[in-house]
Amino acid sequence: MSRVGAVILAAGLSTRMGRFKPLVPLAGKPLFHYAAETALKAGLSPVVLVGGHRIRELAASAAPFGARIEIAENPAYRTGMASSLRTGIAALADRTEAAFVFLADQPLVPRAVVDALLREYGRGRGEGVRIVRPAYAGAPGHPVLFDAGLYAAFAALGGDEGGKSILARHRSALRVVPFADAAWGLDADTPEGLAELEARLAREEGGPGPG
């Protein structure tokens, strides 16, 4: 398999949550640690954490990962998600042949999802597959894998535009891998969402960590 990296988006203002989501504690550790651990367990490299708001605190919280996590600062984070996507992709573009885009507020994505998406990419790449994403109980989710051939498309994104426009323009190059567990796609976008995640982790056996 070619070298595949990861971008973890953690630069936003978290206005709906009311607290800075990446650093909100969940089962004893900051929320973004779950995505970082999943990416590292899956062997993705480099893993780039894109920060903006409260970046010094974010970087300090990432310190236990050492050099395995790179920090990329997005000074334009207030303009929306597009600037963070551009920052993250630019940070790894010359070192990877594909990259996953993770959201820092989705902690339940297990390594099994990343592994399955990588397998699908490996099988389909020769047939023109350039994007692979999961669907959790039928709902499209993250992380999404993008082939390096699409990196240039991120430079054209603006405002709060995410990767959806890229997906729309390249439907024929997209593969979706289904998963039955809807909880893997849960996020902590609101206090209610965080409470649901806490309840889910409390019910799980064998500890809170994903993967």
C-alpha positions as a Markdown table, in Angstrom:
| # | Residue | x | y | z |
|---|---|---|---|---|
| 1 | Met | 0.0 | 0.0 | 0.0 |
| 2 | Ser | 1.2 | 3.5 | -0.8 |
| 3 | Arg | 1.9 | 6.0 | 1.9 |
| 4 | Val | -1.4 | 7.3 | 3.4 |
| 5 | Gly | -1.6 | 10.1 | 5.8 |
| 6 | Ala | -4.3 | 11.7 | 7.9 |
| 7 | Val | -5.7 | 15.2 | 8.5 |
| 8 | Ile | -7.6 | 15.8 | 11.8 |
| 9 | Leu | -9.7 | 19.0 | 11.7 |
| 10 | Ala | -9.6 | 20.7 | 15.1 |
| 11 | Ala | -9.5 | 24.4 | 14.3 |
| 12 | Gly | -13.0 | 25.6 | 14.7 |
| 13 | Leu | -14.7 | 27.8 | 17.3 |
| 14 | Ser | -17.1 | 25.1 | 18.6 |
| 15 | Thr | -19.9 | 27.6 | 18.9 |
| 16 | Arg | -22.7 | 25.0 | 19.1 |
| 17 | Met | -20.9 | 23.1 | 21.9 |
| 18 | Gly | -20.1 | 26.2 | 23.9 |
| 19 | Arg | -16.7 | 24.7 | 24.8 |
| 20 | Phe | -13.7 | 24.0 | 22.7 |
| 21 | Lys | -14.6 | 20.6 | 21.4 |
| 22 | Pro | -11.2 | 19.1 | 20.7 |
| 23 | Leu | -10.2 | 19.5 | 24.3 |
| 24 | Val | -13.5 | 18.5 | 25.9 |
| 25 | Pro | -12.7 | 15.5 | 28.1 |
| 26 | Leu | -14.4 | 12.2 | 27.2 |
| 27 | Ala | -13.8 | 9.2 | 29.4 |
| 28 | Gly | -10.7 | 10.8 | 30.8 |
| 29 | Lys | -9.0 | 12.1 | 27.7 |
| 30 | Pro | -9.4 | 15.0 | 25.3 |
| 31 | Leu | -11.8 | 14.4 | 22.5 |
| 32 | Phe | -9.4 | 14.7 | 19.6 |
| 33 | His | -7.1 | 12.0 | 21.1 |
| 34 | Tyr | -9.5 | 9.4 | 19.9 |
| 35 | Ala | -9.2 | 10.3 | 16.3 |
| 36 | Ala | -5.4 | 10.6 | 16.7 |
| 37 | Glu | -5.1 | 7.2 | 18.3 |
| 38 | Thr | -7.2 | 5.6 | 15.6 |
| 39 | Ala | -5.1 | 7.1 | 12.8 |
| 40 | Leu | -1.8 | 6.1 | 14.5 |
| 41 | Lys | -3.0 | 2.5 | 15.2 |
| 42 | Ala | -3.9 | 2.1 | 11.6 |
| 43 | Gly | -0.4 | 3.1 | 10.6 |
| 44 | Leu | -1.3 | 6.3 | 8.9 |
| 45 | Ser | 1.6 | 8.8 | 8.5 |
| 46 | Pro | 2.0 | 11.7 | 8.7 |
| 47 | Val | -0.9 | 12.5 | 11.0 |
| 48 | Val | -1.5 | 16.3 | 10.8 |
| 49 | Leu | -3.6 | 18.0 | 13.5 |
| 50 | Val | -5.0 | 21.3 | 12.1 |
| 51 | Gly | -5.5 | 23.9 | 14.8 |
| 52 | Gly | -6.4 | 27.5 | 14.9 |
| 53 | His | -8.6 | 28.6 | 17.9 |
| 54 | Arg | -6.6 | 28.0 | 21.1 |
| 55 | Ile | -3.8 | 26.3 | 19.2 |
| 56 | Arg | -1.3 | 26.6 | 22.0 |
| 57 | Glu | -3.5 | 24.5 | 24.3 |
| 58 | Leu | -4.2 | 22.1 | 21.4 |
| 59 | Ala | -0.5 | 21.6 | 20.8 |
| 60 | Ala | 0.2 | 21.1 | 24.5 |
| 61 | Ser | -2.5 | 18.4 | 24.6 |
| 62 | Ala | -0.9 | 16.7 | 21.6 |
| 63 | Ala | 2.5 | 16.7 | 23.2 |
| 64 | Pro | 2.2 | 13.1 | 24.6 |
| 65 | Phe | 2.1 | 11.8 | 21.0 |
| 66 | Gly | 5.5 | 13.4 | 20.3 |
| 67 | Ala | 6.6 | 13.5 | 16.7 |
| 68 | Arg | 3.9 | 11.1 | 15.6 |
| 69 | Ile | 1.4 | 14.0 | 15.5 |
| 70 | Glu | 2.3 | 17.2 | 13.5 |
| 71 | Ile | 0.6 | 20.5 | 14.2 |
| 72 | Ala | -0.4 | 22.7 | 11.3 |
| 73 | Glu | -1.7 | 26.1 | 12.2 |
| 74 | Asn | -4.6 | 27.6 | 10.2 |
| 75 | Pro | -4.5 | 31.4 | 11.0 |
| 76 | Ala | -7.7 | 31.8 | 8.9 |
| 77 | Tyr | -9.7 | 29.3 | 10.9 |
| 78 | Arg | -12.5 | 31.9 | 11.4 |
| 79 | Thr | -13.3 | 31.8 | 7.7 |
| 80 | Gly | -14.6 | 28.2 | 7.9 |
| 81 | Met | -13.7 | 24.6 | 7.3 |
| 82 | Ala | -12.3 | 25.1 | 3.8 |
| 83 | Ser | -9.2 | 26.9 | 5.1 |
| 84 | Ser | -8.5 | 24.0 | 7.5 |
| 85 | Leu | -8.8 | 21.5 | 4.8 |
| 86 | Arg | -6.4 | 23.5 | 2.6 |
| 87 | Thr | -4.0 | 23.8 | 5.5 |
| 88 | Gly | -4.0 | 20.1 | 6.4 |
| 89 | Ile | -3.8 | 18.8 | 2.8 |
| 90 | Ala | -0.9 | 21.2 | 2.0 |
| 91 | Ala | 1.0 | 20.0 | 5.1 |
| 92 | Leu | 1.2 | 16.4 | 3.8 |
| 93 | Ala | 0.6 | 16.7 | 0.0 |
| 94 | Asp | 4.2 | 16.1 | -1.0 |
| 95 | Arg | 4.6 | 13.1 | 1.3 |
| 96 | Thr | 1.6 | 11.0 | 0.6 |
| 97 | Glu | -0.4 | 9.3 | -2.2 |
| 98 | Ala | -3.6 | 9.5 | -0.3 |
| 99 | Ala | -5.0 | 11.0 | 2.9 |
| 100 | Phe | -7.9 | 10.6 | 5.3 |
| 101 | Val | -9.8 | 13.5 | 6.6 |
| 102 | Phe | -10.9 | 12.9 | 10.2 |
| 103 | Leu | -13.2 | 15.1 | 12.4 |
| 104 | Ala | -11.9 | 15.8 | 15.9 |
| 105 | Asp | -15.4 | 15.5 | 17.4 |
| 106 | Gln | -16.1 | 11.9 | 16.2 |
| 107 | Pro | -14.4 | 9.7 | 18.8 |
| 108 | Leu | -16.0 | 6.3 | 18.2 |
| 109 | Val | -14.6 | 5.5 | 14.8 |
| 110 | Pro | -12.6 | 2.3 | 15.3 |
| 111 | Arg | -9.5 | 1.2 | 13.5 |
| 112 | Ala | -11.6 | -1.4 | 11.7 |
| 113 | Val | -13.2 | 1.4 | 9.6 |
| 114 | Val | -9.9 | 2.8 | 8.5 |
| 115 | Asp | -8.6 | -0.7 | 7.6 |
| 116 | Ala | -11.7 | -1.4 | 5.6 |
| 117 | Leu | -11.5 | 1.8 | 3.7 |
| 118 | Leu | -7.8 | 1.2 | 2.9 |
| 119 | Arg | -8.6 | -2.2 | 1.6 |
| 120 | Glu | -11.3 | -0.8 | -0.7 |
| 121 | Tyr | -9.0 | 1.9 | -1.9 |
| 122 | Gly | -6.3 | -0.7 | -2.7 |
| 123 | Arg | -8.8 | -2.9 | -4.6 |
| 124 | Gly | -10.3 | -0.1 | -6.5 |
| 125 | Arg | -7.5 | 2.3 | -7.3 |
| 126 | Gly | -6.6 | 0.6 | -10.5 |
| 127 | Glu | -10.2 | 0.9 | -11.6 |
| 128 | Gly | -10.3 | 4.7 | -11.0 |
| 129 | Val | -11.4 | 4.9 | -7.4 |
| 130 | Arg | -10.1 | 8.1 | -5.9 |
| 131 | Ile | -12.4 | 8.6 | -2.9 |
| 132 | Val | -13.5 | 6.1 | -0.2 |
| 133 | Arg | -15.9 | 6.9 | 2.6 |
| 134 | Pro | -17.9 | 5.0 | 5.2 |
| 135 | Ala | -21.6 | 4.9 | 5.7 |
| 136 | Tyr | -22.9 | 4.2 | 9.2 |
| 137 | Ala | -26.3 | 2.5 | 9.1 |
| 138 | Gly | -26.8 | 4.2 | 5.8 |
| 139 | Ala | -25.6 | 7.7 | 6.8 |
| 140 | Pro | -22.5 | 9.0 | 5.1 |
| 141 | Gly | -19.7 | 9.6 | 7.5 |
| 142 | His | -16.0 | 10.2 | 8.2 |
| 143 | Pro | -13.1 | 9.7 | 7.9 |
| 144 | Val | -13.0 | 10.1 | 4.1 |
| 145 | Leu | -10.0 | 9.0 | 2.1 |
| 146 | Phe | -8.9 | 11.1 | -0.8 |
| 147 | Asp | -6.4 | 10.1 | -3.5 |
| 148 | Ala | -3.5 | 12.6 | -4.0 |
| 149 | Gly | -4.9 | 13.2 | -7.5 |
| 150 | Leu | -7.6 | 15.3 | -5.8 |
| 151 | Tyr | -5.4 | 17.3 | -3.5 |
| 152 | Ala | -5.4 | 20.3 | -6.0 |
| 153 | Ala | -9.2 | 20.4 | -5.6 |
| 154 | Phe | -8.9 | 21.4 | -2.0 |
| 155 | Ala | -7.1 | 24.6 | -2.9 |
| 156 | Ala | -10.2 | 25.8 | -4.6 |
| 157 | Leu | -12.5 | 25.4 | -1.6 |
| 158 | Gly | -13.7 | 28.5 | 0.2 |
| 159 | Gly | -15.6 | 29.6 | 3.2 |
| 160 | Asp | -17.3 | 26.9 | 5.2 |
| 161 | Glu | -17.3 | 24.5 | 2.2 |
| 162 | Gly | -16.1 | 21.1 | 3.2 |
| 163 | Gly | -15.2 | 18.1 | 1.0 |
| 164 | Lys | -18.8 | 17.6 | -0.2 |
| 165 | Ser | -18.3 | 19.6 | -3.3 |
| 166 | Ile | -15.3 | 17.5 | -4.2 |
| 167 | Leu | -17.4 | 14.4 | -3.6 |
| 168 | Ala | -20.1 | 15.7 | -5.8 |
| 169 | Arg | -17.8 | 16.5 | -8.7 |
| 170 | His | -16.2 | 13.0 | -8.5 |
| 171 | Arg | -19.1 | 10.7 | -7.9 |
| 172 | Ser | -17.8 | 8.2 | -10.4 |
| 173 | Ala | -14.5 | 7.9 | -8.5 |
| 174 | Leu | -16.3 | 7.3 | -5.1 |
| 175 | Arg | -16.7 | 4.1 | -3.3 |
| 176 | Val | -18.8 | 3.8 | -0.1 |
| 177 | Val | -18.1 | 1.1 | 2.5 |
| 178 | Pro | -21.2 | 0.3 | 4.7 |
| 179 | Phe | -21.0 | -0.4 | 8.4 |
| 180 | Ala | -24.0 | -1.4 | 10.6 |
| 181 | Asp | -23.1 | 0.6 | 13.7 |
| 182 | Ala | -24.7 | 4.0 | 13.6 |
| 183 | Ala | -22.8 | 5.0 | 16.8 |
| 184 | Trp | -19.5 | 5.1 | 15.0 |
| 185 | Gly | -20.7 | 8.2 | 13.2 |
| 186 | Leu | -21.8 | 10.1 | 16.3 |
| 187 | Asp | -20.2 | 13.4 | 17.0 |
| 188 | Ala | -19.9 | 15.8 | 19.9 |
| 189 | Asp | -21.3 | 18.9 | 18.1 |
| 190 | Thr | -23.6 | 19.8 | 21.0 |
| 191 | Pro | -23.7 | 19.1 | 24.7 |
| 192 | Glu | -26.5 | 16.5 | 23.9 |
| 193 | Gly | -24.2 | 14.8 | 21.5 |
| 194 | Leu | -21.4 | 14.6 | 24.0 |
| 195 | Ala | -23.8 | 13.1 | 26.6 |
| 196 | Glu | -24.8 | 10.5 | 24.1 |
| 197 | Leu | -21.1 | 9.6 | 23.5 |
| 198 | Glu | -20.5 | 9.4 | 27.2 |
| 199 | Ala | -23.4 | 7.0 | 27.6 |
| 200 | Arg | -22.2 | 4.9 | 24.7 |
| 201 | Leu | -18.7 | 4.6 | 26.2 |
| 202 | Ala | -20.1 | 3.8 | 29.6 |
| 203 | Arg | -22.0 | 0.8 | 28.1 |
| 204 | Glu | -19.1 | -0.6 | 26.3 |
| 205 | Glu | -17.0 | -3.3 | 27.8 |
| 206 | Gly | -13.2 | -3.3 | 27.9 |
| 207 | Gly | -12.6 | 0.4 | 28.3 |
| 208 | Pro | -13.3 | 3.7 | 26.5 |
| 209 | Gly | -10.8 | 3.6 | 23.7 |
| 210 | Pro | -11.8 | 3.1 | 20.0 |
| 211 | Gly | -10.2 | 0.5 | 17.7 |
